[in-house]
Structure formats: C-alpha cells, structure tokens
C-alpha cells in the first residue's frame, strides 16, 4: 500500500513595514503598509516560488494590510490568480497602549515575549498574552489541517504568529519558542501528515534577499525598541 503523502504548508512572514516615524512616534500597527524594503522582500519571495514552479491550492492571510500586500506581490511573481482567505484569528499578537508602559519596563515589554521558552502569562507590549495568542492560533491550524481539499497552502502571516505555528510543529505541544527568528519576508516550509504529531519542518526563516542574513544581529523587537526610545526621550 502506498503511504499517505504529507501536505505542504508554506508559511511566510509579511515584508518589512515602518511602525514608527523618524521621531519614534508610533503608527497604528493595524494600518501600516509595506515599506520599500518590504515590497522588495515580498517580490523576492514570489520569485523563489516562481522559479520552483510551485502552485498554491489555497492562500490565507490574516487580513491586515501588510499580509494582503505581501501575498499580492508573491502571487504577482508566480502569475497565479487566487482569492485570499482572511483568517483574523491569525493576526499578530496584539500589544497594549505604549504610553501606559513605564520607562523601566519598556525593554521587557518589547522583547520579553520573544525570549526563549516564553511562559503563557507573558504579555506583548502590555497587551495580549502568549497564552491568548496560542488560544486562537492552535485551533486555526488544526482547522486548516482538517480541511482535506488542499495539498499546498500559502500562509502569509506575522512574526509572533509564525513562531506559534513553528513551535507547535517542532514540539507538538502548547509551547512558544520566542527565539525562533522570523526575518521580514522570510519563507518557512512545513509538511503535515494525517496524525496530529506528524509534522516535518523542512525549511525555516529562509530570506530570499539575504540567504545567510550576515547583516542581522539584532531582533526586530530590539530594533523597534530603539526607535521608540527616541520618542520617549523627546
């Protein structure tokens, strides 16, 4: 008997966006579009899929503009037409009000939710907790796997959400591995089988514009913290 073949999930983080202006004043994260780098990253990811002749049976975005724009640019490079499914339960972990965070708590608020194996009570920017993120991401992924109508799916999501999915795939447990890097515009590839624990992580954090990521030593949240500090200092 021929063994059941696994199905493929391509998981992308949206391209780079600008969360703060030159003075460190925050923009509304629900509305920010891709910046110039982000547009180039999304197109570069699309070129990778096009070069491999990969076709998607389903395309899922979180619904936030930066995921929709990234998916649009990826598909433009592959020449595919697809109607995106918007799954709001896969939107990024939600922060609280930055102005309510004391100066002495800023660093922990920005980077604490992505530091090693993160406890579920840990909040992101004084807002949603890791446990609350897992409460909505895990059921969504289980629902995706239960749908047998696809073989290859493209998910265009967010750094925190991608970590939740990758942590699920790597451990098959309710854990959040915060130190899994997710570079803007990166590609992950995961295979799923019939059994709940049947995950194979094929590729992780592949960045088409910079394969070896030699210029990267700081995390996204460390960079954003330094940008926001300018606003606090002013």
C-alpha positions as semicolon CSV with decimal commas, in nm:
position;residue;x (nm);y (nm);z (nm)
1;X;0,000;0,000;0,000
2;X;0,131;0,344;-0,092
3;X;0,195;0,555;0,220
4;X;-0,014;0,867;0,262
5;X;0,183;1,165;0,137
6;X;0,221;1,466;0,360
7;X;0,085;1,801;0,250
8;X;0,290;2,120;0,234
9;X;0,243;2,449;0,420
10;X;0,448;2,745;0,302
11;X;0,450;2,997;0,585
12;X;0,570;3,350;0,512
13;X;0,619;3,648;0,734
14;X;0,497;3,970;0,572
15;X;0,755;4,208;0,429
16;X;0,909;4,491;0,625
17;X;0,690;4,780;0,743
18;X;0,756;5,109;0,921
19;X;0,598;5,109;1,268
20;X;0,746;5,441;1,388
21;X;0,817;5,772;1,219
22;X;1,157;5,941;1,227
23;X;1,091;6,077;1,578
24;X;0,983;5,739;1,715
25;X;0,611;5,824;1,717
26;X;0,413;5,502;1,652
27;X;0,181;5,447;1,358
28;X;-0,132;5,234;1,401
29;X;0,003;4,878;1,354
30;X;-0,329;4,762;1,206
31;X;-0,289;5,001;0,914
32;X;0,080;5,010;0,819
33;X;0,163;4,909;0,459
34;X;0,484;4,755;0,333
35;X;0,775;4,993;0,301
36;X;1,022;4,990;0,011
37;X;1,225;4,706;0,162
38;X;0,908;4,511;0,237
39;X;0,787;4,534;-0,121
40;X;1,122;4,408;-0,246
41;X;1,119;4,121;0,006
42;X;0,770;4,011;-0,095
43;X;0,859;4,017;-0,464
44;X;1,181;3,826;-0,394
45;X;0,982;3,556;-0,214
46;X;0,746;3,535;-0,511
47;X;1,037;3,488;-0,748
48;X;1,156;3,190;-0,541
49;X;0,818;3,020;-0,573
50;X;0,803;3,104;-0,944
51;X;1,148;2,956;-1,007
52;X;1,035;2,628;-0,849
53;X;0,702;2,622;-1,034
54;X;0,510;2,598;-0,706
55;X;0,131;2,636;-0,724
56;X;-0,095;2,704;-0,428
57;X;-0,433;2,541;-0,376
58;X;-0,522;2,792;-0,107
59;X;-0,385;3,129;0,009
60;X;-0,455;3,251;0,362
61;X;-0,374;3,595;0,503
62;X;-0,450;3,747;0,841
63;X;-0,640;4,033;0,678
64;X;-0,405;4,307;0,798
65;X;-0,285;4,519;0,504
66;X;0,076;4,411;0,532
67;X;-0,016;4,044;0,481
68;X;-0,255;4,118;0,194
69;X;0,007;4,328;0,015
70;X;0,277;4,065;0,065
71;X;0,054;3,787;-0,070
72;X;-0,045;4,003;-0,366
73;X;0,318;4,063;-0,458
74;X;0,410;3,696;-0,415
75;X;0,132;3,583;-0,647
76;X;0,213;3,854;-0,900
77;X;0,556;3,696;-0,944
78;X;0,414;3,345;-0,980
79;X;0,142;3,451;-1,223
80;X;-0,128;3,282;-1,016
81;X;-0,479;3,409;-0,960
82;X;-0,619;3,332;-0,617
83;X;-0,883;3,472;-0,388
84;X;-0,730;3,520;-0,044
85;X;-0,899;3,375;0,261
86;X;-0,878;3,615;0,555
87;X;-0,841;3,445;0,893
88;X;-0,843;3,720;1,158
89;X;-0,760;3,468;1,431
90;X;-0,412;3,459;1,273
91;X;-0,348;3,831;1,316
92;X;-0,034;3,932;1,502
93;X;-0,016;3,921;1,882
94;X;-0,179;4,243;1,997
95;X;0,007;4,499;2,203
96;X;-0,141;4,737;2,457
97;X;-0,101;5,112;2,483
98;X;0,267;5,203;2,463
99;X;0,218;5,523;2,662
100;X;0,098;5,315;2,959
101;X;0,429;5,126;2,985
102;X;0,674;5,281;3,238
103;X;1,022;5,362;3,113
104;X;1,180;5,097;3,334
105;X;0,950;4,828;3,190
106;X;0,999;4,915;2,822
107;X;1,266;4,660;2,739
108;X;1,078;4,370;2,897
109;X;0,755;4,480;2,727
110;X;0,920;4,486;2,384
111;X;1,143;4,178;2,393
112;X;1,016;3,961;2,681
113;X;0,756;3,781;2,472
114;X;1,028;3,658;2,235
115;X;1,288;3,542;2,486
116;X;1,346;3,165;2,492
117;X;1,062;2,938;2,603
118;X;0,807;3,202;2,696
119;X;0,556;3,146;2,979
120;X;0,194;3,183;2,877
121;X;0,126;3,472;3,115
122;X;0,387;3,691;2,943
123;X;0,227;3,990;2,772
124;X;0,336;4,156;2,449
125;X;0,372;4,534;2,489
126;X;0,136;4,525;2,784
127;X;-0,140;4,370;2,574
128;X;-0,226;4,016;2,468
129;X;-0,053;3,729;2,645
130;X;0,127;3,438;2,483
131;X;-0,145;3,207;2,616
132;X;-0,413;3,415;2,446
133;X;-0,217;3,402;2,121
134;X;-0,195;3,021;2,139
135;X;-0,567;3,002;2,221
136;X;-0,650;3,138;1,877
137;X;-0,360;3,013;1,663
138;X;-0,362;2,642;1,753
139;X;-0,733;2,584;1,675
140;X;-0,693;2,768;1,345
141;X;-0,404;2,543;1,241
142;X;-0,597;2,233;1,349
143;X;-0,889;2,352;1,135
144;X;-0,659;2,405;0,838
145;X;-0,518;2,056;0,872
146;X;-0,867;1,907;0,897
147;X;-0,955;2,052;0,555
148;X;-0,860;1,783;0,301
149;X;-0,928;1,997;-0,004
150;X;-0,572;2,130;-0,039
151;X;-0,228;1,985;-0,099
152;X;-0,016;2,302;-0,096
153;X;-0,118;2,611;0,101
154;X;0,041;2,954;0,138
155;X;0,004;3,131;0,473
156;X;0,114;3,496;0,483
157;X;0,122;3,595;0,847
158;X;0,328;3,763;1,120
159;X;0,643;3,712;1,327
160;X;0,470;3,620;1,651
161;X;0,205;3,404;1,485
162;X;0,467;3,225;1,277
163;X;0,660;3,145;1,595
164;X;0,345;2,999;1,748
165;X;0,294;2,775;1,443
166;X;0,659;2,671;1,421
167;X;0,669;2,597;1,794
168;X;0,360;2,378;1,753
169;X;0,523;2,194;1,463
170;X;0,856;2,142;1,639
171;X;0,721;2,026;1,974
172;X;0,359;1,916;1,915
173;X;0,296;2,085;2,250
174;X;0,148;2,408;2,380
175;X;0,483;2,586;2,388
176;X;0,607;2,915;2,248
177;X;0,969;2,930;2,138
178;X;1,022;3,303;2,123
179;X;1,378;3,296;1,995
180;X;1,290;3,145;1,656
181;X;1,392;3,425;1,420
182;X;1,141;3,535;1,158
183;X;1,302;3,785;0,925
184;X;1,068;4,012;0,731
185;X;0,963;3,836;0,410
186;X;1,107;3,501;0,517
187;X;0,981;3,162;0,395
188;X;0,920;2,853;0,610
189;X;0,817;2,514;0,475
190;X;0,632;2,258;0,687
191;X;0,484;1,920;0,593
192;X;0,183;1,776;0,774
193;X;0,054;1,420;0,780
194;X;-0,265;1,258;0,896
195;X;-0,163;1,214;1,260
196;X;-0,167;1,510;1,498
197;X;0,204;1,477;1,576
198;X;0,308;1,425;1,214
199;X;0,493;1,747;1,138
200;X;0,816;1,782;0,939
201;X;0,986;2,121;0,938
202;X;1,165;2,138;0,603
203;X;1,281;2,498;0,591
204;X;1,283;2,784;0,840
205;X;1,349;3,158;0,816
206;X;1,482;3,149;0,459
207;X;1,526;3,512;0,350
208;X;1,540;3,539;-0,032
209;X;1,712;3,883;-0,039
210;X;1,982;3,772;0,208
211;X;2,032;3,397;0,224
212;X;2,288;3,399;0,506
213;X;2,148;3,710;0,682
214;X;2,500;3,828;0,752
215;X;2,385;4,180;0,831
216;X;2,140;4,070;1,101
217;X;2,247;4,055;1,466
218;X;1,957;4,234;1,639
219;X;1,599;4,112;1,655
220;X;1,304;4,301;1,510
221;X;1,175;4,395;1,856
222;X;1,518;4,516;1,969
223;X;1,529;4,748;1,668
224;X;1,175;4,873;1,732
225;X;1,258;4,939;2,096
226;X;1,546;5,165;1,997
227;X;1,321;5,352;1,753
228;X;1,053;5,408;2,016
229;X;1,306;5,525;2,275
230;X;1,362;5,834;2,056
231;X;1,000;5,932;2,110
232;X;1,023;5,880;2,486
233;X;1,345;6,080;2,500
234;X;1,184;6,369;2,314
